[in-house]
Amino acid sequence: MGQIFADRRAAVPARVISFCGAALAVWAGLAVQPAMAVDPPVDCGRAIGLHFWSSTSLISDQTPDGTLIGKPVVGRSLLSRSCEVPDDIKDELSDKHDGEPVDIVLELGSSYKIRPQSYGHPGIVVDLPSGSTEETGIAIYIDFGSSPMQKVGERQWLYPQKGEVLFDALAINGDNAEVRYQAIKVGPLKRPRKLVLSQFPNLFTYKWVFMRGTSQERVLATGTISTDVATSTIDLKTCRYTSQTVSLPTIQRSALTGVGTTLGTTDFQMPFWCYGRPRVSVYMSAANTQTAVDGVALPATGQAAGMASGVGVQLINGKTQQPVKLGLQGKIALPEAQQTESATFSLPMKAQYYQTSTSTSAGKLSVTYAVTLNYD
């Protein structure tokens, strides 16, 4: 049987090239025998499939990027425990290399894209196929549990556990190293819906590499790793508020008769759209200065000349006809969000001038409130 590791070369004597009697260069020529044919790597087949837990998770716009979602899927017997080797080197392995280690290299499947960051986690983050990550902000996080992921190529990692030559085959003794999969939020929720994670074919290929990193490196066997068909549902729920500007009527400064005077009450509607029947509430906060009076906020300090002073704006809940408490303590439930899968509705509100000081001046007035959605 042929020896694939021998370097057979026929030596050619050194020669001297002379010009006008002076030696210019010395070189040695080597005649190399043609490389012998070798068998291709053995196909170890599909690795043991991993599957996602059958569970449902809630994700909203407020879920921070980098949040791991649901339960991790842990595989501890990911690869076949043994694999054949090409026929052309079985005798070579059994005679000379029995018991020697074999590296196992994982390579991400060509249809999967690695994200440039892992959001503080030690593993890698991979986009879902078919543009789903761009629509939902959900990707798959992968790591090797307590073992670091040692990168050995642009899309390749060294499997934490080595295989070994076992007579004329390849083997892994004991359980395989741990590989974990978990959904992760990586971006904005552009298209809320129920996202079902199920089968991801050929997520990785793996290679049994003998004498990796040497001139005699050879891939002896290959295979693929896929997730199985059990599913995990991620309920992508959201509510959105459309920013708006409310104009109050012009009033006379002389109508402000003392602290607490209210004028120019104006009705308006706060528009919302919600998907997925979320339990949600909303609260308002003063973007600049909040007063001790419920619902009253002041304009930004240091405003340009010609702006009114001594006056703020007060928000009134149109349902209860009571001033809105600013901040989280004043959150208002939005039960309309749970009435249909996709709900469009409005929250009735009122805004009015509120005199905050005995000293006032005429001019324009601009007050801003921040609107925050809070999911239960």
Buried (B, 14 or more C-beta within 10 A) or exposed (E): EEEBEEEEEEEEEEEEEEEEEEEEEEEEEEEEEEEEEEEEBBEBEEBBBBBBBEEEBBBBBEBEEBEBBBEBBEBEBBBBBBBBBBEBBBEBBBEEBEEEEBBBBBBBBEEBBBBEEBBEBEBBBBBBBEEBBBBBBBBBBBBBBEBEBEEBEEBBBBBBBBBBBBEBBBBBEEEBBBBBBBBBBBBEBEBBBBBEBEBBEBBBBBBBBBBBEEEEEBBBBBBBBBBBEBBBBBBBBBBEBEEEEBEBEEBEEEEBEEEEBBBBEBEBEBBBBBBBBBBBBBBBBBBBBBBEBBBBBBBEEEBEEEBBBBBBBBBBBBEEEEBBBBEEEBBBEBEBBBEEEEBEBEBBBBBBBBBBBEEBEBBEBEBEBEBBBBBE
